[in-house]
Amino acid sequence: LPIGTEYDKKGPVDLTKQQKPFLQFSIVYQDGEQVGLGIDTPSRVMGTIVLAVRGREGSGVVDMDAVVDHFFRPLAKTDEFNPVRTYAARFSSSPSMNGWVSQAILIPFWYDTE
């Protein structure tokens, strides 16, 4: 699926040249807790994988939906990325801004440290 991507170590997508939908990826660490009793017990780290698909306003949602389907299915409700486990995805959208619309996929995750 050839699409533009935008993430922490790669420069932003040039919105003046981008025509097709593109993906913005980030990981948000939100919380943590001690898993057991004592000083040397593991910690549980919790957060959200954020996949935001952006497309040009008025271009329809078919291409954006294809990007959403491609990425969220392998990431949601899985323990395939040991030690990370993910929950069911949540979805959100935002109003149009500068001619672009967004659909966000929010995938909660957790893992225990050793």
C-alpha positions as CSV (number, residue, x, y, z in Angstrom):
1,L,0.0,0.0,0.0
2,P,2.1,3.0,-1.2
3,I,1.2,6.0,1.0
4,G,3.0,8.9,2.5
5,T,3.8,8.5,6.2
6,E,4.7,11.0,8.9
7,Y,6.3,9.9,12.2
8,D,8.8,11.1,14.7
9,K,12.0,10.5,12.8
10,K,10.8,11.5,9.4
11,G,10.0,15.0,8.2
12,P,6.3,16.1,7.8
13,V,4.4,15.4,4.6
14,D,4.4,18.4,2.3
15,L,0.6,19.2,2.2
16,T,1.1,21.4,-0.8
17,K,2.3,18.5,-2.9
18,Q,0.5,15.5,-1.3
19,Q,-2.5,14.3,-3.2
20,K,-3.3,10.9,-1.8
21,P,-4.3,10.1,1.8
22,F,-1.3,9.7,4.2
23,L,-0.7,8.2,7.6
24,Q,0.5,10.0,10.7
25,F,1.9,7.6,13.4
26,S,2.6,8.2,17.0
27,I,2.8,6.4,20.3
28,V,1.5,8.2,23.4
29,Y,2.6,6.8,26.8
30,Q,-0.1,7.6,29.3
31,D,0.2,5.7,32.5
32,G,2.1,3.1,34.5
33,E,1.6,1.1,37.6
34,Q,3.5,-1.3,39.8
35,V,2.4,-4.9,39.0
36,G,3.4,-6.6,42.3
37,L,4.4,-6.0,45.8
38,G,8.0,-5.1,46.8
39,I,10.8,-3.0,45.4
40,D,11.9,-5.1,42.5
41,T,8.6,-5.9,40.9
42,P,7.8,-5.2,37.2
43,S,5.9,-2.1,36.1
44,R,3.0,-2.0,33.7
45,V,3.3,0.6,31.0
46,M,0.2,1.8,29.2
47,G,-0.4,4.0,26.3
48,T,-2.1,4.5,22.9
49,I,-0.9,3.8,19.4
50,V,-2.3,6.7,17.3
51,L,-2.8,6.2,13.6
52,A,-4.2,9.3,11.9
53,V,-5.2,9.0,8.2
54,R,-5.5,12.3,6.5
55,G,-7.1,12.9,3.1
56,R,-8.0,15.9,1.0
57,E,-11.4,17.3,1.7
58,G,-14.0,16.4,-1.0
59,S,-11.9,13.4,-2.3
60,G,-14.2,10.8,-0.6
61,V,-13.4,8.3,2.0
62,V,-12.8,5.1,0.0
63,D,-9.0,5.5,-0.1
64,M,-8.9,6.7,3.5
65,D,-10.9,3.7,4.6
66,A,-8.5,1.4,2.7
67,V,-5.6,2.8,4.7
68,V,-7.6,2.4,8.0
69,D,-8.4,-1.2,7.2
70,H,-4.8,-2.0,6.2
71,F,-3.3,-0.8,9.4
72,F,-5.7,-1.2,12.3
73,R,-6.6,-4.9,11.8
74,P,-3.1,-6.3,12.5
75,L,-2.5,-3.9,15.4
76,A,-5.8,-4.2,17.4
77,K,-6.7,-6.9,19.9
78,T,-3.4,-8.8,19.6
79,D,-0.5,-10.1,21.6
80,E,1.6,-10.7,18.5
81,F,4.1,-8.0,19.4
82,N,5.5,-9.6,22.5
83,P,5.6,-8.1,25.1
84,V,3.1,-5.5,23.9
85,R,-0.6,-6.4,24.0
86,T,-3.3,-4.3,22.4
87,Y,-7.0,-3.8,23.0
88,A,-9.8,-3.1,20.5
89,A,-9.4,0.0,18.4
90,R,-11.4,3.2,18.9
91,F,-12.1,5.6,16.1
92,S,-12.3,9.4,15.9
93,S,-12.5,12.0,13.3
94,S,-11.9,15.7,13.3
95,P,-13.3,18.7,11.4
96,S,-11.7,19.8,8.1
97,M,-8.6,21.9,8.6
98,N,-6.8,23.7,5.7
99,G,-8.5,21.4,3.2
100,W,-7.7,18.1,4.9
101,V,-9.9,15.8,6.9
102,S,-8.7,13.2,9.5
103,Q,-9.7,9.8,10.7
104,A,-7.9,8.6,13.8
105,I,-7.4,5.0,15.0
106,L,-6.7,4.9,18.7
107,I,-5.3,1.5,19.9
108,P,-4.7,1.2,23.6
109,F,-1.7,-1.0,24.6
110,W,0.1,-2.3,27.6
111,Y,3.2,-4.2,28.5
112,D,5.0,-5.3,31.6
113,T,8.7,-4.5,32.2
114,E,11.0,-7.2,33.5
